[in-house]
């Protein structure tokens, strides 16, 4: 097996090491985009993937347009050399990628958690700041309700005070005897609850699944399920994680072929290529964006797509360059028809 070169989740310049999948031929577009949009460094590519280091937050990473999916990089190394008598040895080498270097796995997962936590905090702050007036009105309503409830309680309290005084005096002696026993029982229950909470906090409840793709020579020697099973068992033994094939907290992406061996964590569940503003699928969104970018659109420019189909290119252009004017065939025909009728009349 060739000497392996491993790359951790964080780059030497303090940034984080990512990679994106891209359609064949779109790698140059993606390399240019990550440099321009994310100020990325250490940008390199292999067929279908672009690797880079950046300190950008998730909000900026979500804006990538020529990428299919975004991953945090755990491992990137040379492929395994396959020969029939050494199949068992290859599986052992795959296990060693986890057992011999658990630190890189834990570091990358820690970065992944921090990114998601920071993103969640920013979204929460944004939501709180979006509607200050509505929040203030809601607070005023709550205060008014509390005042009303307090007034009602005062009236009821005044009415019942005389009756309760006698009952309190009569029950005081009886309650005094039982208080000591109840306090002891409550302390024991509280200690048990605290112990359970500490155990739950210390126990890592992380669930995961392995998504594996094998192609080339190694794909003929092993199935994706075999490779995924070996990696999954090694992760369970090394870190104590639990497998969950349906709704895991963490997904481990593995791609192994004759050119490279790559392991990463998907940053987003929904691919970057899925656009919320495209309701009907037409041309692939990443290709549409690349074609629009080739036009070098400037603010105030008119963008014409005479054979627009579902208008995916125009949608990408309008979203990326909101100050331009996008025209499709139907709009032009209506424009010409209107002016033709006007001139005839």
C-alpha positions, -999 to +999 in steps of 0.1 A: +000+000+000+013+035-009+023+059+019-007+077+032-010+115+036-036+125+062-052+158+066-069+169+098-102+188+101-085+221+108-059+237+086-025+250+097-036+286+093-064+282+119-092+277+094-113+246+089-107+220+062-137+212+040-144+196+007-174+199-017-187+175-042-192+189-077-205+178-110-179+167-136-164+198-152-176+222-125-145+219-104-129+251-118-161+270-111-162+258-075-125+265-070-130+301-082-161+305-061-146+293-028-117+317-033-139+346-040-168+340-017-150+323+013-115+337+010-104+300+009-068+288+009-052+255+002-076+250-027-071+218-046-093+193-065-096+158-076-123+145-100-157+154-085-143+171-053-128+204-043-108+207-010-102+240+007-095+257+041-116+286+053-126+304+085-161+314+071-192+306+091-221+284+081-241+313+068-214+320+042-209+283+034-246+280+026-242+305-002-220+282-023-238+278-057-216+255-078-213+228-051-235+197-047-228+189-010-204+203+017-184+181+041-159+185+069-128+166+061-116+138+084-093+118+062-078+122+028-051+098+016-039+076-012-060+046-022-054+010-011-037-014-035-059-044-039-048-080-044-069-111-037-047-127-010-045-094+009-082-086+013-081-092+050-051-069+054-069-041+036-098-043+061-072-042+089-057-011+074-091+006+072-096-002+109-062+013+117-074+047+102-096+049+132-078+030+160-043+046+153-055+082+150-087+087+171-077+123+177-084+135+142-119+120+144-127+137+177-112+170+166-133+171+135-165+161+153-158+188+179-154+214+151-187+201+136-205+205+169-191+240+174-202+251+139-237+239+144-240+255+179-227+289+166-252+287+137-281+279+161-272+308+184-270+332+155-304+321+142-319+325+177-305+360+180-317+369+145-352+357+153-353+376+186-342+408+169-365+404+139-397+414+157-389+436+187-423+454+186-443+421+185-422+408+214-428+440+234-466+438+228-465+402+240-446+412+271-471+440+279-500+415+275-483+391+299-477+418+325-514+429+323-526+394+328-503+389+357-516+421+374-552+410+369-544+376+384-527+392+413-557+414+421-580+384+420-557+365+443-556+393+468-594+393+470-596+356+475-567+356+500-584+383+522-616+363+522-599+330+532-572+343+556-595+340+587-605+304+579-569+294+571-554+308+603-572+283+625-564+254+602-527+263+601-525+265+639-541+231+643-520+214+617-487+230+627-479+205+655-487+175+633-466+187+603-437+195+626-433+158+634-434+147+598-411+174+583-379+157+595-387+124+578-399+141+546-367+163+543-345+132+546-365+114+519-364+145+496-326+148+500-321+112+490-343+116+459-325+148+450-291+131+453-303+102+430-316+126+404-283+145+404-264+113+400-286+102+370-281+137+354-243+134+358-243+099+343-264+111+313-242+141+308-210+120+309-224+093+286-220+101+249-253+094+233-240+102+198-256+080+171-242+076+136-243+057+103-217+051+076-225+060+040-199+043+018-192+044-020-167+021-036-156+021-072-128+010-093-106-020-083-116-019-047-152-017-056-148-051-074-131-067-043-154-053-017-190-041-015-199-007+001-217-026+028-185-045+038-164-014+040-191+005+059-195-024+084-158-025+092-157+013+098-189+012+118-176-016+141-143+002+146-161+034+155-184+017+180-154+000+197-132+031+197-157+057+208-187+038+222-211+054+197-244+037+187-256+030+151-288+045+138-296+039+102-327+061+101-322+093+120-286+095+132-270+125+148-239+120+127-233+107+092-199+094+081-193+097+044-167+074+029-156+074-008-129+049-019-117+043-054-084+039-074-075+076-070-082+085-034-097+075+000-118+103+015-137+104+048-159+133+059-190+146+077-219+162+058-223+197+073-259+201+061-286+175+057-300+192+027-276+194-003-264+229-013-277+221-048-313+221-035-327+256-040-358+268-021-365+294-047-367+268-076-401+251-073-400+231-105-369+210-114-353+219-147-317+223-156-294+213-127-291+243-104-253+242-102-250+241-140-275+269-143-255+290-119-223+283-137-238+292-171-252+325-156-218+333-141-202+329-176-222+359-187-203+382-163-235+399-153-232+435-141-257+456-120-284+470-142-277+446-171-304+429-191-302+391-191-320+374-219-326+337-222-344+331-255-347+293-249-354+295-212-375+263-207-384+264-170-362+294-165-336+279-142-307+300-155-328+332-151-338+322-116-302+317-106-292+350-123-320+369-105-311+354-072-273+360-075-275+394-092-307+410-079-299+444-096-301+429-131-332+427-154-340+391-164-361+385-195-374+352-209-390+344-243-426+347-230-419+382-216-403+393-249-433+380-270-458+398-247-437+430-250-435+428-288-472+419-291-482+448-269-462+474-289-474+459-322-510+462-312-504+497-299-488+508-332-516+493-353-543+511-333 
